[in-house]
Amino acid sequence: MGAILDVVEMLKEPAGMAIAVVVIAAGYFFVKWVFAEHNEDD
């Protein structure tokens, strides 16, 4: 629970918002990459 409160406090600052956007974008592209169809040439 304390970690969640720390994140909420961080999001109140402009730098915290920027970090949150970067983390969310990285997570989005990682999930998109994982679930993409990979063409394997075996």
Secondary structure, 3 states (H helix, E strand, C coil): CHHHHHHHHHHCCHHHHHHHHHHHHHHHHHHHHHHCCCCCCC
